[in-house]
Amino acid sequence: MTATVASPNRLLWRRLLRHRLAQASLAFLVVMLVLALTAPLIAAARGVDPTATDLFRRFEPPSAQHWLGTDDLGRDLLQRLLDGGRVSLLVGLAGAILSAVLGAVIGVTAGYLGGRLDAVLMRFADGVISLPLLPLLIVLAAIDPAKLGIPRELAQSETFSLYRIVAIVALTGWTTAARLVRAETLSLKTRDFARAARALGAQPLRIMYRHILPNAAGSLVVATTMSAGALILLESTLSFLGLGTQPPAASWGNMLTGAQELLHEAPLLTLWPGLLIFLTVIAFNFVGDGLQDALDPRSERR
């Protein structure tokens, strides 16, 4: 009787299913992402304009028309939360992926080639890590793009503001991925498959990106998942300080900024965006923990 051997993907999925919090967190993130991406369709179906102000309908309680009520300008709170979720999730996911790509390239190059290049790249990474993160982000976000030669119309657009935040968080968040991939590369380049590829005449670039980097992808995925939550928190902090996404565009951070002076008058305006930030960051951390356990072969024996 022949025993069936489970594929690596099936084993990964089976281990992930054992982590109940990771499953619930992944389901929550998928639902939030779908709702955020379909927010314009939901607004059209409900007949609600999330940007339209109506001062006669300020601070309305939840109703059939406004499911979570309205804010201080009479805008639908639910649609503002969905629009803000699209911005916050985009910044977190895009920033985490961009940081992972940049860190992976630097880490695998430094770890495989070694020598002076490794020393220079890692000392540069140490220098970025040693900088105080929040003051650095505040300085970068406060730079006026128009003074750098960018047309003022483009610099003041919502799209450019969003891309600028993604670039800022990526340029400061790549160091963790770089150090992680470098450590994996130092171990993997001495393995038999890497030595065999060198013996067959494979070029260093091919060995790095066809043999070493795919084998380090597991740890990189876990680090990327965990950093996405941290980047959402950073974006929320910048928006809260008025240096991130600018009104009238919504993000969870600038919704908190607008509601902080209305805490006693309308506490729900602070509760909902703060709760979504908290749940999203926690969900990304739980998914990262679940992936870490699923990618660890020792978890099968445990």
C-alpha positions as CSV (number, residue, x, y, z in Angstrom):
1,M,0.0,0.0,0.0
2,T,1.6,3.3,-1.1
3,A,1.5,6.2,1.4
4,T,0.6,9.6,-0.1
5,V,3.0,12.4,0.5
6,A,1.4,15.8,1.0
7,S,2.7,18.6,-1.2
8,P,4.5,21.5,0.5
9,N,1.6,23.9,-0.3
10,R,-0.8,21.4,1.3
11,L,1.4,21.1,4.4
12,L,1.7,24.8,4.7
13,W,-2.1,25.2,4.5
14,R,-2.7,22.4,7.0
15,R,-0.3,24.1,9.5
16,L,-1.9,27.5,8.9
17,L,-5.4,26.0,9.6
18,R,-4.2,25.0,13.1
19,H,-3.7,28.7,14.0
20,R,-7.2,29.9,14.7
21,L,-6.3,33.5,15.3
22,A,-4.4,33.6,12.0
23,Q,-7.5,32.3,10.2
24,A,-9.8,34.8,11.8
25,S,-7.3,37.6,11.2
26,L,-6.9,36.6,7.5
27,A,-10.7,36.5,7.1
28,F,-11.0,40.0,8.7
29,L,-8.3,41.4,6.4
30,V,-9.9,40.0,3.3
31,V,-13.3,41.4,4.2
32,M,-11.8,44.8,5.0
33,L,-9.9,44.8,1.7
34,V,-12.9,43.8,-0.3
35,L,-15.1,46.5,1.4
36,A,-12.4,49.1,0.9
37,L,-11.9,48.3,-2.8
38,T,-15.7,48.2,-3.5
39,A,-16.4,51.4,-1.4
40,P,-17.4,53.5,-4.5
41,L,-19.8,50.7,-5.6
42,I,-21.3,50.5,-2.0
43,A,-21.7,54.3,-1.9
44,A,-23.5,54.2,-5.3
45,A,-25.8,51.4,-4.2
46,R,-26.7,53.2,-1.0
47,G,-27.1,56.5,-2.8
48,V,-24.6,58.2,-0.5
49,D,-21.9,60.7,-1.5
50,P,-19.1,60.4,1.2
51,T,-17.6,63.8,0.3
52,A,-20.9,65.7,0.3
53,T,-21.3,68.0,3.4
54,D,-24.6,68.8,5.0
55,L,-24.3,71.0,8.1
56,F,-28.0,70.4,8.9
57,R,-27.3,66.7,9.5
58,R,-24.3,66.9,11.8
59,F,-23.8,64.2,14.4
60,E,-26.8,62.2,13.3
61,P,-27.2,58.9,15.1
62,P,-27.2,55.6,13.1
63,S,-30.2,55.3,10.9
64,A,-31.4,53.4,7.8
65,Q,-29.8,56.0,5.5
66,H,-26.6,56.5,7.5
67,W,-25.7,53.2,9.1
68,L,-23.1,54.6,11.5
69,G,-24.4,58.1,11.6
70,T,-22.7,61.3,10.3
71,D,-19.7,63.3,11.3
72,D,-19.2,66.9,12.1
73,L,-19.8,68.0,8.5
74,G,-22.8,65.8,7.9
75,R,-20.9,63.2,5.9
76,D,-21.7,59.5,6.0
77,L,-19.4,58.0,8.6
78,L,-19.5,54.4,7.2
79,Q,-18.4,55.5,3.7
80,R,-15.7,57.7,5.2
81,L,-14.4,54.7,7.1
82,L,-14.4,52.5,3.9
83,D,-12.6,55.2,1.9
84,G,-10.1,55.7,4.7
85,G,-9.6,52.0,4.8
86,R,-8.7,51.9,1.1
87,V,-6.0,54.5,1.7
88,S,-4.6,53.0,4.9
89,L,-4.5,49.4,3.6
90,L,-3.0,50.5,0.3
91,V,-0.2,52.4,2.2
92,G,0.4,49.4,4.4
93,L,0.4,46.7,1.8
94,A,2.2,48.7,-1.0
95,G,4.8,50.0,1.5
96,A,5.4,46.6,2.9
97,I,5.8,45.0,-0.5
98,L,8.1,47.8,-1.8
99,S,10.2,47.6,1.4
100,A,10.5,43.8,1.0
101,V,11.6,44.1,-2.6
102,L,14.1,46.8,-1.9
103,G,15.4,45.0,1.2
104,A,15.6,41.6,-0.6
105,V,17.7,43.1,-3.4
106,I,20.1,44.8,-1.0
107,G,20.2,41.8,1.4
108,V,20.9,39.1,-1.2
109,T,23.5,41.2,-2.9
110,A,25.3,42.0,0.3
111,G,25.1,38.4,1.6
112,Y,26.2,36.7,-1.6
113,L,28.9,39.0,-2.9
114,G,30.3,39.9,0.6
115,G,33.5,41.9,1.0
116,R,33.5,45.7,1.0
117,L,30.1,45.9,-0.7
118,D,28.6,43.9,2.1
119,A,30.2,46.2,4.7
120,V,29.1,49.4,3.0
121,L,25.5,48.2,2.5
122,M,25.1,46.9,6.1
123,R,26.7,50.0,7.6
124,F,24.2,52.1,5.6
125,A,21.4,49.9,6.9
126,D,22.7,50.4,10.4
127,G,22.7,54.1,9.9
128,V,19.1,54.1,8.7
129,I,18.1,52.0,11.7
130,S,19.9,54.3,14.1
131,L,17.9,57.4,12.9
132,P,14.9,58.3,15.1
133,L,12.1,57.0,12.9
134,L,9.2,59.3,13.7
135,P,11.1,62.6,13.5
136,L,12.7,61.4,10.2
137,L,9.3,60.6,8.8
138,I,7.9,64.0,9.9
139,V,10.8,65.8,8.2
140,L,10.4,63.8,4.9
141,A,6.7,64.3,4.9
142,A,7.0,68.0,5.6
143,I,9.1,68.7,2.5
144,D,7.2,70.7,-0.1
145,P,7.4,68.8,-3.4
146,A,6.8,72.0,-5.4
147,K,10.2,73.3,-4.2
148,L,11.8,70.2,-5.7
149,G,10.6,71.1,-9.2
150,I,7.4,69.0,-9.2
151,P,4.4,70.9,-10.7
152,R,2.2,72.4,-7.9
153,E,-0.9,70.9,-9.4
154,L,0.6,67.4,-9.2
155,A,2.1,68.0,-5.8
156,Q,-1.3,68.9,-4.3
157,S,-3.2,66.0,-5.9
158,E,-4.6,63.2,-3.7
159,T,-2.8,60.5,-5.8
160,F,0.7,62.1,-5.4
161,S,0.1,62.5,-1.7
162,L,-0.7,58.8,-1.4
163,Y,2.3,57.7,-3.5
164,R,4.6,60.0,-1.5
165,I,3.6,58.4,1.8
166,V,4.1,54.9,0.3
167,A,7.6,55.9,-0.9
168,I,8.5,57.5,2.5
169,V,7.5,54.4,4.6
170,A,9.2,52.1,2.1
171,L,12.5,54.1,2.2
172,T,12.6,53.8,5.9
173,G,11.3,50.3,6.3
174,W,13.6,48.2,4.1
175,T,16.3,47.6,6.7
176,T,14.6,44.7,8.5
177,A,14.0,42.7,5.2
178,A,17.6,43.5,4.1
179,R,19.2,42.1,7.3
180,L,16.9,39.1,7.3
181,V,17.6,38.2,3.7
182,R,21.4,38.8,4.1
183,A,21.4,36.3,7.1
184,E,19.5,33.7,5.0
185,T,21.9,34.3,2.1
186,L,25.0,33.7,4.2
187,S,23.6,30.3,5.1
188,L,22.1,29.3,1.8
189,K,25.1,30.1,-0.4
190,T,27.1,27.4,1.3
191,R,24.4,24.7,0.6
192,D,25.0,22.0,-1.9
193,F,22.5,23.4,-4.5
194,A,24.3,26.8,-4.6
195,R,27.7,25.1,-4.9
196,A,26.4,22.9,-7.6
197,A,25.1,25.9,-9.5
198,R,28.5,27.6,-9.3
199,A,30.2,24.4,-10.4
200,L,28.0,24.3,-13.5
201,G,29.0,27.9,-14.4
202,A,25.9,29.8,-13.3
203,Q,26.5,33.5,-13.0
204,P,26.2,35.1,-9.6
205,L,23.1,37.1,-10.6
206,R,21.3,33.9,-11.6
207,I,22.3,32.0,-8.4
208,M,21.1,34.9,-6.3
209,Y,17.7,35.4,-7.9
210,R,16.9,31.8,-9.1
211,H,18.3,29.7,-6.3
212,I,19.0,31.7,-3.1
213,L,16.2,34.3,-3.0
214,P,13.3,31.8,-3.6
215,N,14.6,29.7,-0.6
216,A,14.6,32.8,1.6
217,A,11.1,33.8,0.5
218,G,9.4,32.1,3.5
219,S,11.1,34.3,6.1
220,L,10.6,37.4,3.8
221,V,6.9,36.8,3.5
222,V,6.5,36.6,7.3
223,A,8.5,39.8,7.8
224,T,6.5,41.6,5.1
225,T,3.2,40.6,6.7
226,M,4.2,41.8,10.1
227,S,5.7,45.1,8.7
228,A,2.4,45.9,6.9
229,G,0.7,46.5,10.2
230,A,3.5,48.7,11.4
231,L,3.4,50.7,8.3
232,I,-0.4,51.3,8.6
233,L,0.3,52.5,12.1
234,L,3.0,54.9,10.8
235,E,0.7,56.2,8.1
236,S,-2.0,56.8,10.7
237,T,0.5,58.7,12.9
238,L,1.6,60.9,10.0
239,S,-2.0,61.6,9.0
240,F,-2.9,62.3,12.6
241,L,-0.1,64.9,12.7
242,G,-1.4,66.4,9.5
243,L,1.5,65.3,7.4
244,G,0.0,62.3,5.7
245,T,-3.2,62.0,3.6
246,Q,-4.7,65.5,3.3
247,P,-8.4,66.2,3.6
248,P,-10.9,66.0,2.0
249,A,-9.4,62.6,1.2
250,A,-10.1,60.2,4.1
251,S,-7.7,58.0,6.0
252,W,-8.2,56.5,9.4
253,G,-5.4,58.8,10.7
254,N,-6.8,62.1,9.6
255,M,-10.3,61.0,10.7
256,L,-8.8,60.7,14.2
257,T,-7.3,64.2,13.8
258,G,-10.7,65.7,12.9
259,A,-12.4,63.9,15.7
260,Q,-10.0,64.6,18.6
261,E,-11.6,68.0,19.4
262,L,-15.0,66.4,19.4
263,L,-14.2,63.6,21.8
264,H,-16.8,64.7,24.4
265,E,-19.4,65.7,21.9
266,A,-19.2,62.8,19.5
267,P,-17.0,60.0,20.9
268,L,-18.0,57.5,18.2
269,L,-16.1,59.6,15.6
270,T,-12.9,58.7,17.4
271,L,-13.9,55.1,18.3
272,W,-14.5,53.7,14.9
273,P,-11.2,54.7,13.1
274,G,-9.2,54.0,16.2
275,L,-10.8,50.5,16.5
276,L,-10.2,49.7,12.9
277,I,-6.5,50.7,13.1
278,F,-6.2,48.6,16.2
279,L,-7.9,45.5,14.7
280,T,-6.1,45.8,11.4
281,V,-2.6,46.0,13.0
282,I,-3.4,43.1,15.4
283,A,-4.7,41.1,12.4
284,F,-1.5,41.5,10.4
285,N,0.5,40.4,13.4
286,F,-1.6,37.3,14.0
287,V,-1.3,36.4,10.3
288,G,2.4,36.8,10.5
289,D,2.6,34.6,13.5
290,G,0.5,31.9,11.8
291,L,2.7,32.0,8.7
292,Q,5.8,31.8,10.8
293,D,4.5,28.6,12.5
294,A,3.3,27.2,9.2
295,L,6.7,27.7,7.5
296,D,8.5,26.1,10.4
297,P,8.9,22.3,9.7
298,R,9.2,21.7,13.5
299,S,5.6,22.8,13.9
300,E,4.5,19.5,12.2
301,R,6.3,17.5,14.9
302,R,4.9,19.6,17.7
